[in-house]
Amino acid sequence: MASASASSSLVVHNNLLQFPKSPYLSFQSQFNPLRLRFPSSFFSSTTTASSTIRASSALLLDSESSTQQVQAIEEDFLACPICYETLIRKGPSGLNLSAIYRSGFKCKRCNKSYSSKDMYLDLTVASGLRDYTEVQPVRTELFRSPLVSFLYERGWRQNFNRSGFPGHDEEFNMAQEYFESAKGGRLVDVSCGSGLFSRKFAKSGTYSGVVALDFSENMLRQCYDFIKKDDILLRTNLALVRADVSRLPFSSGSVDAVHAGAALHCWPSPSNAVAEVARVLRSGGVFVGTTFLDFMPWILRPLRERIAQTRSTLTGEEIEDLCMSRGLTNYSCKIQQSFIMFSAQKP
């Protein structure tokens, strides 16, 4: 669109050992169960029972410490879109809709506050402004329309098949192959539209959290309308965020995967947007996008751009150059007619 489970086996991540459905247990915990001392009268059972209590007590205390550590990791990626300072959060922890909606966020540097509206968190630079309004490019404003937002999954997106798009189910499977190395991490679906792919990523259980991000308020409202009809999605770590793709509200190196489905041709400045994607990706993070290719002869492009006062589509070579010039590597793509799916990785 336009304008933004963990495995059941043991996993080692950032020096933390993750047990299925359990908090993280630190390898470096300073808690030593052997230092526990109890009065001899406390135990009426055998020495074996004493050892069991010591071990379980250590596990409990270490679990509480680890839970706080997990929450810190979970909440340290949302950032102020003005200065990129990590936001201070007040409210319930978690990346799900209910927790985000009931939380308040504030930048300690700018002293600017951010809050949720209509079940999405507004993290745009203009958030909270009362008198100032800003006119966006025509393509951006088009997808802010309630009508287009309503029609997007009711015929609009399906028409992309005429240009070679393989259909949303196949596109999702293709993207999942590219995101293999990002499993268990955090995924941001920029320019998510009505959340067609955001919901698929969240429901797959592949990621620890999914952020559906778009600049269009009506697209995010439409996304919520779809989510609230699905009890499974309501319980997943799926958050709705309004933001500008050229000013992503995330800390640098805090995201494992970024997806941009049928989006690049709608961005006012693809170069700025890809630079932002590269900034928020962690080392090894993956960027996957789809868009329409430009097949117009190069000699006619200046005339078209002069008439339209803008340019919407790029060639395959330009997309590769755009990704590589922003420091991304391992570029690859699949092309079918005017459809291209490309992938690049942050070194």
Disulfide bonds with the S-S distance in Angstrom:
none
